[in-house]
Amino acid sequence: MLTIFSTPKPFRGHVCTTQRNAIQSWTRLDPGVEVILFGDDEGSAEVCREFGIRHEPTVRRDDHGLKFLDYLFSRAQEIAGHSVLCYVNCDIMLMSDFRNAVLSVWKRFKTALMVGRRWDVDVTAPWDFHSADWECQLRRLVEMSGQQRPSQYIDYFAFNKGLFRQIPPLVIGRVAWDNWLVWKARSKGAPVIDASGAVTAVHQNHDYSYHPTGAFGVWHDDIARRNIELAGGQRHYYTVADATHTLQPQGISYNWDRWRQAASKRPMLLALFPLFRRCRGLVRKVVQSVS
């Protein structure tokens, strides 16, 4: 069905809790889901053995020990047992709506990239996956205290094997690599689906103590600036808002918000927007009646 791959931080303290929670949620998506964890970080081998998932200890790192995106994506596409893969940050918990979204997208499209906005919540203890309603409890927590982040926060990327080739030497753990992935899919003409309306991706809040200057350093240090340069700068800074389509519980539709935003810069296009929508609807009806 799906191959999920990721790369963790060392399994220590609160990070250990959030990563274990995330990985266990992935293994419960479907019996056919394959999970691959990359890296020889502390505790990785033990966690993979415990949860019965594949461990790939070898990764390519820069001089600062940060992992290269191109190696992870290249190797994952090489060894994945399924044609659809998903890179997920290792603190993101997923539920059954994610599995359903993947099925919906790849029923509609042969090639695509699916992304979405996340929900931030505080999770400070191991989640009780032995409870029959663990997913209901997680949804309840999101409803009570979750905060959905803006479109630049992208934490999962479901895509077809072969979609991403020749990735520049971007490193994970800094900015811009996620934006580059969205731009790359769009530049290849692949549909990009914003699944935010159908998928509750749960990000477990954490600090940035792994960087000497915290979150500021993650966004603004020399390595971050290098990532931005390698990604092509602002012209390749694509977010979830740049998706071509949206996925809602009722189905997939064209991302009219993106069209409106682009048209707002050209008054004539904005004036033609209602007519364009009406013509598109008429064409769809004709196609449906013929089929």
C-alpha positions as CSV (number, residue, x, y, z in Angstrom):
1,M,0.0,0.0,0.0
2,L,2.5,2.6,1.2
3,T,6.1,3.0,2.3
4,I,6.7,5.5,5.1
5,F,10.3,6.6,5.7
6,S,11.9,9.0,8.1
7,T,15.0,9.8,10.1
8,P,15.0,10.4,13.8
9,K,17.0,12.4,16.3
10,P,18.7,10.4,19.1
11,F,16.1,8.7,21.3
12,R,16.6,10.7,24.5
13,G,14.2,12.4,26.9
14,H,11.1,14.0,25.5
15,V,12.3,13.5,21.9
16,C,12.3,9.7,22.6
17,T,8.7,9.9,23.7
18,T,7.5,11.9,20.7
19,Q,9.4,9.8,18.2
20,R,8.1,6.5,19.6
21,N,4.6,7.8,19.6
22,A,4.9,8.9,15.9
23,I,6.4,5.6,14.7
24,Q,3.8,3.5,16.5
25,S,1.0,5.5,14.9
26,W,2.5,4.8,11.4
27,T,2.6,1.1,12.0
28,R,-1.1,1.1,12.9
29,L,-2.2,2.8,9.6
30,D,-2.6,-0.5,7.8
31,P,-1.1,-4.0,7.9
32,G,0.3,-3.3,4.4
33,V,2.3,-0.2,5.4
34,E,6.0,-0.5,5.3
35,V,8.1,1.7,7.6
36,I,11.8,2.5,7.1
37,L,13.9,4.4,9.6
38,F,17.2,5.9,8.4
39,G,20.2,6.6,10.5
40,D,22.4,5.2,13.3
41,D,21.2,7.7,15.9
42,E,21.2,6.6,19.5
43,G,18.3,4.1,20.1
44,S,17.3,3.8,16.4
45,A,18.3,0.1,16.0
46,E,16.5,-0.9,19.3
47,V,13.3,0.9,18.3
48,C,13.3,-0.7,14.9
49,R,13.7,-4.1,16.4
50,E,11.0,-3.4,19.0
51,F,8.4,-2.3,16.5
52,G,9.4,-4.7,13.7
53,I,10.3,-2.0,11.1
54,R,13.2,-1.8,8.7
55,H,16.4,-0.1,9.8
56,E,18.8,1.5,7.4
57,P,21.7,2.7,9.5
58,T,23.7,4.2,6.7
59,V,23.0,7.9,5.9
60,R,25.1,10.6,4.2
61,R,25.9,13.6,6.5
62,D,27.5,16.9,6.1
63,D,30.4,18.2,8.2
64,H,28.0,19.2,11.0
65,G,26.4,15.7,11.1
66,L,23.2,16.8,9.4
67,K,21.6,14.3,7.0
68,F,21.3,14.9,3.3
69,L,17.9,14.9,1.8
70,D,19.0,13.5,-1.6
71,Y,20.5,10.4,0.0
72,L,17.3,9.6,2.0
73,F,15.0,10.1,-0.9
74,S,17.2,8.3,-3.4
75,R,17.7,5.3,-1.1
76,A,14.1,5.1,0.0
77,Q,12.9,5.1,-3.6
78,E,15.4,2.4,-4.4
79,I,14.4,0.0,-1.6
80,A,10.7,0.8,-1.0
81,G,8.4,-2.1,-1.4
82,H,5.5,0.1,-2.6
83,S,5.1,2.5,-5.5
84,V,3.8,5.3,-3.2
85,L,6.1,6.6,-0.5
86,C,5.8,9.2,2.2
87,Y,8.5,11.0,4.0
88,V,7.2,12.1,7.5
89,N,9.0,14.1,10.1
90,C,9.7,11.8,13.0
91,D,7.5,13.7,15.5
92,I,4.2,13.5,13.5
93,M,1.5,11.2,14.5
94,L,-0.8,9.9,11.8
95,M,-4.3,8.3,11.9
96,S,-6.7,6.4,9.6
97,D,-7.7,9.6,7.8
98,F,-4.2,9.7,6.4
99,R,-4.5,6.2,4.9
100,N,-7.9,7.1,3.4
101,A,-6.4,10.3,1.9
102,V,-3.6,8.3,0.2
103,L,-6.1,5.9,-1.2
104,S,-8.3,8.8,-2.5
105,V,-5.4,10.7,-4.1
106,W,-3.9,7.7,-5.9
107,K,-7.3,6.5,-7.1
108,R,-7.7,9.8,-8.9
109,F,-4.1,10.5,-10.0
110,K,-1.4,8.3,-11.4
111,T,1.3,10.7,-10.2
112,A,1.0,13.2,-7.4
113,L,2.5,14.8,-4.3
114,M,0.3,15.0,-1.2
115,V,1.1,17.5,1.5
116,G,-0.8,19.2,4.3
117,R,-0.8,21.5,7.3
118,R,-0.1,20.1,10.7
119,W,-1.8,20.5,14.1
120,D,0.4,21.3,17.1
121,V,-0.4,19.8,20.4
122,D,1.4,19.1,23.7
123,V,2.1,15.4,24.2
124,T,4.4,14.7,27.2
125,A,3.9,11.0,27.8
126,P,3.8,7.8,25.8
127,W,0.5,7.4,23.9
128,D,-1.7,4.5,24.9
129,F,-1.9,2.5,21.7
130,H,-3.2,-0.5,23.5
131,S,-6.5,1.4,24.0
132,A,-9.1,0.6,21.4
133,D,-10.0,4.3,21.1
134,W,-6.4,5.7,21.0
135,E,-7.3,7.5,17.8
136,C,-10.5,9.1,19.2
137,Q,-8.5,10.2,22.2
138,L,-5.9,11.9,20.0
139,R,-8.6,13.6,17.9
140,R,-10.2,14.8,21.1
141,L,-6.9,16.3,22.3
142,V,-6.5,18.1,18.9
143,E,-10.1,19.5,19.2
144,M,-9.5,20.8,22.7
145,S,-6.0,22.2,22.5
146,G,-4.6,21.8,19.0
147,Q,-3.4,24.7,16.8
148,Q,-3.3,24.3,13.0
149,R,-0.2,25.8,11.7
150,P,0.1,28.0,8.5
151,S,0.8,26.6,5.1
152,Q,4.6,26.9,5.3
153,Y,4.7,24.2,8.0
154,I,5.0,21.0,5.9
155,D,5.7,17.8,7.7
156,Y,4.7,15.0,5.3
157,F,5.2,14.3,1.6
158,A,3.4,11.4,0.0
159,F,4.6,10.9,-3.6
160,N,5.2,8.4,-6.4
161,K,8.4,6.5,-6.7
162,G,10.5,8.3,-9.2
163,L,9.0,11.8,-8.7
164,F,12.0,13.2,-7.0
165,R,15.4,12.8,-8.7
166,Q,18.5,14.9,-8.8
167,I,17.8,16.6,-5.5
168,P,20.3,19.4,-4.6
169,P,22.5,18.8,-1.5
170,L,19.9,20.1,1.0
171,V,20.1,19.0,4.6
172,I,17.3,18.0,6.9
173,G,17.2,20.0,10.2
174,R,17.2,23.4,8.5
175,V,14.7,25.3,6.4
176,A,13.8,25.3,2.6
177,W,14.1,21.7,1.7
178,D,10.4,21.1,2.2
179,N,9.5,24.1,0.1
180,W,11.8,22.9,-2.6
181,L,10.0,19.5,-2.8
182,V,6.7,21.3,-3.4
183,W,8.2,23.5,-6.0
184,K,9.9,20.5,-7.7
185,A,6.7,18.6,-8.0
186,R,4.9,21.6,-9.4
187,S,7.8,22.3,-11.9
188,K,7.4,18.7,-13.2
189,G,3.7,19.2,-13.8
190,A,2.6,16.8,-11.1
191,P,-0.6,17.6,-9.2
192,V,0.1,18.8,-5.7
193,I,-2.8,18.0,-3.3
194,D,-3.4,19.9,-0.1
195,A,-4.9,17.3,2.3
196,S,-5.2,19.7,5.2
197,G,-9.0,19.5,5.1
198,A,-9.1,15.7,5.3
199,V,-6.0,14.7,7.3
200,T,-5.2,15.5,10.9
201,A,-1.4,15.3,11.1
202,V,-0.5,15.7,14.8
203,H,2.8,17.5,15.6
204,Q,4.0,16.9,19.1
205,N,5.4,20.2,20.4
206,H,9.1,20.3,21.3
207,D,11.8,22.8,21.9
208,Y,14.9,23.4,19.7
209,S,17.5,22.7,22.3
210,Y,19.4,20.6,19.7
211,H,20.6,23.9,18.2
212,P,22.8,26.2,20.3
213,T,20.6,29.2,19.5
214,G,17.3,27.4,19.4
215,A,14.7,28.0,16.7
216,F,16.4,31.2,15.5
217,G,19.4,29.2,14.5
218,V,17.4,26.5,12.7
219,W,15.9,29.3,10.5
220,H,18.8,31.7,10.2
221,D,22.3,30.2,10.7
222,D,24.8,29.7,8.0
223,I,23.5,26.2,7.2
224,A,20.0,27.4,6.9
225,R,21.1,30.2,4.5
226,R,23.0,27.6,2.5
227,N,19.9,25.5,2.2
228,I,17.9,28.5,1.0
229,E,20.5,29.2,-1.6
230,L,20.6,25.6,-2.8
231,A,16.8,25.5,-3.0
232,G,16.7,28.5,-5.4
233,G,15.7,31.2,-3.0
234,Q,12.3,32.8,-2.7
235,R,11.3,31.8,-6.2
236,H,11.3,28.2,-5.1
237,Y,9.7,28.9,-1.7
238,Y,6.5,26.9,-2.3
239,T,4.1,26.0,0.5
240,V,0.9,24.0,1.0
241,A,-0.9,27.1,-0.3
242,D,0.7,26.4,-3.8
243,A,-1.1,23.1,-4.1
244,T,-3.0,22.6,-7.4
245,H,-5.8,20.7,-5.7
246,T,-7.4,20.3,-2.3
247,L,-8.7,17.1,-0.6
248,Q,-11.8,17.4,1.6
249,P,-13.9,14.6,3.1
250,Q,-16.2,15.0,0.1
251,G,-13.5,14.6,-2.5
252,I,-10.7,16.3,-4.5
253,S,-11.2,19.6,-6.2
254,Y,-9.2,22.3,-7.9
255,N,-7.5,24.8,-5.5
256,W,-9.5,27.9,-6.4
257,D,-7.8,29.9,-3.6
258,R,-4.5,29.5,-5.4
259,W,-6.1,30.7,-8.6
260,R,-7.7,33.7,-6.9
261,Q,-4.4,34.7,-5.2
262,A,-2.6,34.6,-8.6
263,A,-5.5,36.4,-10.3
264,S,-5.7,39.1,-7.7
265,K,-2.4,40.4,-9.1
266,R,-4.1,40.7,-12.5
267,P,-7.5,42.5,-12.3
268,M,-8.7,41.1,-15.7
269,L,-8.1,37.5,-14.6
270,L,-9.9,38.2,-11.3
271,A,-12.9,39.5,-13.3
272,L,-13.0,36.4,-15.4
273,F,-12.8,34.1,-12.4
274,P,-16.6,33.4,-12.1
275,L,-16.9,32.7,-15.8
276,F,-14.0,30.3,-15.7
277,R,-15.6,28.4,-12.9
278,R,-18.9,28.2,-14.7
279,C,-17.3,26.9,-17.9
280,R,-15.3,24.3,-16.0
281,G,-18.6,23.1,-14.3
282,L,-20.3,22.8,-17.7
283,V,-17.4,20.8,-19.2
284,R,-17.5,18.4,-16.2
285,K,-21.3,17.8,-16.7
286,V,-20.8,17.1,-20.4
287,V,-18.0,14.6,-19.7
288,Q,-20.1,12.9,-17.0
289,S,-23.1,12.6,-19.3
290,V,-21.0,11.1,-22.1
291,S,-19.3,8.6,-19.8
